[in-house]
Amino acid sequence: MWGRRRRADQPAKPEEQQPQRLKDALRQARIDSAERSGVVVDLHDAEVARLELLNEALERLFAEIPPEIDLFDRGISRGDTPRLWLDAIAHIGMDRDKRAYRLVQDTRYGRKVLAESASIPAMVEAVTRYLAQRMIERERALAGSGTRLEAGRWVRPRKDRRATRMFVLGLLAGFAILIVAAWLSAPRI
């Protein structure tokens, strides 16, 4: 204890070993960081690969959409969080555990999870329901605006002739008022 010296033949305890040099500690930290980032890159690549598999499974479904409906634009974004975009407001991403797919729609009140599954056929079914709903919403919006599909083009029907008659009548009334005003303001001889 106090004042006693250790013999030369006794090994040093781990607490009493020489402190590790900073250079060695930095080297070990770099190795650990590289291993962690390698795992992150592998997870990211696996995520993109799973989304590509789902994208291939959706190929047949998107081929059925009529060409005049340009509502959907499918593609994979490969950012920090890879996503398979279906249209401007809906995408499929991977869940936090990176095993399950999650169909999400952006609304004015935030994101809404429409479906979640680890199976590709279940996600294809959920995407099919989503596409059908969006196409019905589009038809309703177009029906409300008075447009209809004729010969592959969206056409607005002719407005009734009442609006044209009202415009012509307003034009004639304005012209008559202008003539009367000019006649009344003319100097008298």
C-alpha positions in Angstrom: 0.0 0.0 0.0 1.7 3.2 1.2 5.3 3.0 0.7 5.4 -0.6 -0.6 6.9 -1.1 -4.0 5.7 -3.6 -6.5 8.1 -6.2 -7.5 9.3 -6.2 -11.0 8.0 -9.7 -11.8 4.4 -8.8 -11.0 2.4 -7.6 -14.1 0.7 -4.2 -14.0 -3.0 -4.1 -13.4 -5.2 -2.8 -16.2 -5.9 0.5 -14.4 -2.2 1.0 -14.0 -1.3 0.5 -17.7 0.1 3.3 -19.8 -2.6 5.7 -21.1 -3.4 5.1 -24.8 -1.9 7.6 -27.1 -4.2 10.1 -28.8 -3.1 9.0 -32.3 -4.1 5.4 -31.5 -7.5 6.5 -30.1 -8.2 8.6 -33.2 -7.3 5.7 -35.4 -9.7 3.4 -33.5 -12.5 6.0 -33.7 -12.0 6.3 -37.4 -12.2 2.6 -37.9 -15.4 2.4 -35.7 -17.0 5.3 -37.7 -16.1 3.6 -41.0 -17.8 0.4 -39.9 -20.9 2.3 -38.8 -21.2 4.3 -42.0 -20.6 1.1 -44.0 -23.6 -0.4 -42.2 -25.7 2.7 -42.9 -24.8 2.6 -46.6 -25.7 -1.1 -46.8 -29.1 -0.3 -45.1 -29.7 2.5 -47.5 -28.9 0.3 -50.5 -31.1 -2.5 -49.2 -33.9 0.1 -48.7 -33.6 1.3 -52.3 -33.5 -2.4 -53.6 -36.7 -3.2 -51.8 -38.4 -0.1 -53.2 -37.2 -1.1 -56.7 -38.7 -4.6 -56.2 -42.1 -3.0 -55.4 -41.7 -0.6 -58.3 -41.3 -3.6 -60.7 -44.4 -5.2 -59.1 -46.4 -2.0 -59.8 -45.4 -1.9 -63.5 -48.4 -3.9 -64.6 -50.8 -1.8 -62.6 -49.5 1.5 -64.0 -49.6 0.1 -67.5 -53.4 -0.2 -67.1 -53.9 3.5 -66.5 -55.3 5.3 -69.7 -52.7 7.5 -71.3 -54.9 10.6 -71.2 -54.8 10.5 -67.4 -51.6 12.3 -66.4 -52.3 12.4 -62.7 -49.7 9.8 -61.7 -45.9 10.2 -61.9 -44.1 7.2 -60.5 -40.4 7.2 -59.6 -37.8 6.5 -56.9 -36.1 9.3 -55.1 -32.8 8.2 -53.6 -32.2 10.9 -51.0 -31.5 10.4 -47.3 -34.8 8.5 -47.0 -35.5 6.7 -50.3 -39.1 6.9 -51.5 -41.2 5.5 -54.3 -43.4 8.3 -55.4 -46.8 7.5 -56.9 -48.0 11.1 -57.6 -47.3 14.5 -56.2 -49.0 13.8 -52.8 -48.4 10.1 -52.1 -45.3 8.0 -51.7 -44.1 4.6 -50.3 -41.3 4.6 -47.9 -39.8 2.0 -45.6 -40.9 1.7 -42.0 -38.4 2.4 -39.2 -37.5 -1.3 -39.0 -36.7 -1.2 -42.8 -38.8 -4.4 -43.3 -42.3 -3.0 -43.9 -43.5 -0.7 -46.7 -45.6 2.3 -45.7 -48.0 4.1 -48.1 -48.3 7.7 -47.1 -50.4 10.6 -48.4 -49.6 14.2 -47.7 -52.8 16.2 -46.8 -53.3 19.8 -45.7 -53.5 18.5 -42.2 -50.3 16.4 -42.3 -49.3 13.0 -43.4 -51.7 10.2 -43.4 -50.6 6.5 -43.4 -52.9 4.7 -45.9 -51.4 1.2 -45.7 -48.5 -0.6 -44.1 -47.3 -4.1 -44.9 -44.1 -6.2 -45.3 -45.6 -8.1 -48.3 -45.3 -6.8 -51.8 -48.7 -8.2 -53.0 -50.5 -6.5 -50.1 -48.8 -3.2 -51.0 -49.8 -3.6 -54.7 -53.4 -4.1 -53.5 -53.2 -0.9 -51.4 -51.7 1.1 -54.2 -54.5 -0.2 -56.5 -57.1 1.0 -54.1 -55.3 4.4 -53.9 -55.1 4.8 -57.6 -58.8 3.9 -58.1 -59.8 6.5 -55.4 -57.7 9.2 -57.1 -59.1 8.5 -60.5 -62.7 8.7 -59.1 -61.9 12.0 -57.4 -60.6 13.3 -60.7 -63.7 12.2 -62.6 -65.9 13.9 -60.0 -63.9 17.1 -60.2 -64.1 17.1 -64.0 -67.8 16.3 -63.9 -68.4 19.2 -61.6 -66.6 21.6 -64.0 -68.8 20.4 -66.9 -66.0 18.7 -68.9 -66.4 15.3 -70.5 -64.3 12.9 -72.5 -65.0 12.8 -76.2 -62.8 11.0 -78.7 -59.9 10.8 -76.2 -60.0 14.6 -75.4 -61.5 16.4 -72.5 -64.1 18.8 -73.9 -66.2 21.5 -72.2 -69.8 21.6 -73.3 -71.2 24.8 -74.9 -72.6 27.1 -72.4 -76.3 27.9 -72.9 -77.1 30.9 -75.0 -78.4 32.9 -72.0 -75.0 34.2 -71.1 -74.4 35.4 -74.7 -77.8 37.1 -74.8 -77.2 38.9 -71.5 -73.8 40.1 -72.8 -75.3 41.5 -76.1 -78.2 43.0 -74.2 -75.8 44.7 -71.8 -73.7 46.0 -74.7 -76.8 47.5 -76.4 -78.0 49.1 -73.2 -74.6 50.7 -72.6 -74.5 52.0 -76.2 -78.0 53.4 -75.8 -77.1 55.1 -72.5 -74.0 56.6 -74.1 -76.1 58.1 -77.0 -78.7 59.5 -74.6 -75.9 61.1 -72.5 -74.3 62.6 -75.6 -77.6 64.0 -76.8 -78.4 65.6 -73.4 -75.0 67.1 -73.0 -74.9 68.6 -76.5 -75.2 72.4 -76.7 -78.6 73.7 -77.8 -79.0 76.1 -80.7 
